[in-house]
Amino acid sequence: MKTIDLSKSVHEICKQYPDVIEIMKGLGFESIANPGMLNTAGRFMTIPKGAAMKKIPMDKIKEAFENKGYRLVEGGQ
């Protein structure tokens, strides 16, 4: 299982795991597929911040990532 640190930016996470883009797009983060958006807002946006902005429950996000073989952790645990 791959581990994602939720304190990292979306840009860092997508650089490390490119398939995260499709997972997040499926959850309602459509703009992540736009390279310009990923390279600007993605550099300071974290998954929890984006979830709060889009009003997507973190439980739903964690479940989607777990179904794809990822484990989400807070602060590199």
Phi, psi and omega per residue, in radians:
M1 nan 2.303 3.115
K2 -1.468 2.531 -3.109
T3 -1.907 2.334 3.086
I4 -2.026 2.216 3.092
D5 -1.498 2.006 -3.090
L6 -1.188 -0.206 3.108
S7 -1.463 -0.205 3.116
K8 -1.392 2.716 3.125
S9 -1.251 2.744 3.097
V10 -1.045 -0.645 3.127
H11 -1.050 -0.844 3.132
E12 -1.057 -0.767 -3.101
I13 -1.126 -0.774 -3.113
C14 -1.216 -0.502 3.075
K15 -1.195 -0.697 -3.135
Q16 -1.295 -0.722 -3.091
Y17 -2.270 1.507 -3.089
P18 -0.985 -0.480 -3.131
D19 -1.220 -0.204 3.087
V20 -1.085 -0.536 -3.139
I21 -0.996 -0.823 -3.128
E22 -1.165 -0.663 3.120
I23 -1.087 -0.820 -3.098
M24 -1.200 -0.652 3.092
K25 -1.038 -0.735 3.126
G26 -1.144 -0.395 3.134
L27 -1.525 -0.138 3.137
G28 2.016 0.063 3.095
F29 -1.638 1.151 -3.041
E30 -1.071 -0.636 -3.045
S31 -1.177 -0.243 3.132
I32 -1.151 -0.424 3.137
A33 -1.282 -0.254 3.119
N34 -1.465 1.984 -3.098
P35 -0.990 -0.602 3.109
G36 -1.106 -0.754 3.138
M37 -1.184 -0.720 3.131
L38 -1.098 -0.662 -3.114
N39 -1.415 -0.225 3.103
T40 -1.872 -1.394 -3.112
A41 -1.080 -0.580 -3.118
G42 -1.113 -0.333 -3.124
R43 -1.310 -0.402 3.118
F44 -2.077 -0.184 -3.119
M45 -1.475 2.370 3.028
T46 -1.850 2.891 3.118
I47 -1.062 -0.803 3.123
P48 -1.073 -0.678 3.110
K49 -1.119 -0.768 3.126
G50 -1.110 -0.683 3.115
A51 -1.089 -0.729 3.126
A52 -1.132 -0.757 3.139
M53 -1.105 -0.710 -3.094
K54 -1.560 -0.067 -3.121
K55 1.013 0.794 3.081
I56 -1.864 2.142 -3.102
P57 -1.071 2.375 3.123
M58 -1.061 -0.538 3.110
D59 -1.063 -0.718 3.122
K60 -1.137 -0.711 3.138
I61 -1.143 -0.829 3.135
K62 -1.038 -0.723 -3.129
E63 -1.119 -0.770 3.139
A64 -1.087 -0.733 3.136
F65 -1.204 -0.701 3.126
E66 -1.101 -0.647 3.119
N67 -1.136 -0.380 3.131
K68 -1.767 0.141 3.062
G69 1.583 0.395 3.122
Y70 -1.985 2.645 3.038
R71 -2.106 2.207 3.128
L72 -1.678 2.285 3.137
V73 -2.269 2.694 3.115
E74 -1.586 2.130 3.004
G75 1.099 0.611 3.018
G76 1.295 0.460 -3.141
Q77 -1.135 nan nan
